[in-house]
């Protein structure tokens, strides 16, 4: 009886294992390359603006928030058109609480004047208040590589 159960189990597993399908993964990939940072150094300044928290900007009872509206970015390295600069504001737990992104519409020549990255996304109201921000992180992505079609 045990031998019969063993043979039946083996026959079933062979049936389950023989269901094969073929993948052509060569068309799924993109050109392989080593990833490297497009810049070595960066200088970042923050533009801080005073915003009233109340509904009436002229009211004397308003509480004001000093918020980071822009990251000002400068690097001596050239960046190509389509490069992306992301400014992330993090709290003391290293969680991202606000960020902004700029995609270069034209090439950037190193040591040119600064350009601004507007902080447009916040995790909660007034998260970009200087009292909440512990660190600033800059992420620089080079332009997307050209895809060669066959």
Phi, psi and omega in degrees: 000316179297324179295321179294318177296318179297316179294320179294317179295320179293321179294320179293317181293326177296321179294319180291325182281342184274356176285104183243157173216156186251141177242137172254088186276353181293334180272354181274334186277169171242173182304132180278140178202159174282137178274135176216155181291136178285346179226158176257319181227156177212147173247132182231129172244156179245136175261117183252131182234142179272121179243133174286144181268343182278169181287337183248111183295337181269356183291143178276352181265006183289148170260138184252146175246131173268105186248151175275111181268327184220148163257130177260123190243140179210137176217147176283356183268140175290142176235137182281162176302136182093355175295150182241133176242125180241129177251120181246130175258128183241157178267188184294338178270007181069023175271139178286123182248347177197152178199162175217161184217142175229133174252124184291126179276345176213164181297147179251123176272127182308145181069011171289172178302160180298156168231159190257143172245111182283132175281112186242341180246131178232145181285331179204164181304133179064025179293337178271014172294139184300336179290337181266340187270128179255327185210158176238130179239136178248129176245125179241122177249130176290172179297155178296138180292152176291135178266125182268119178270140177271000000 
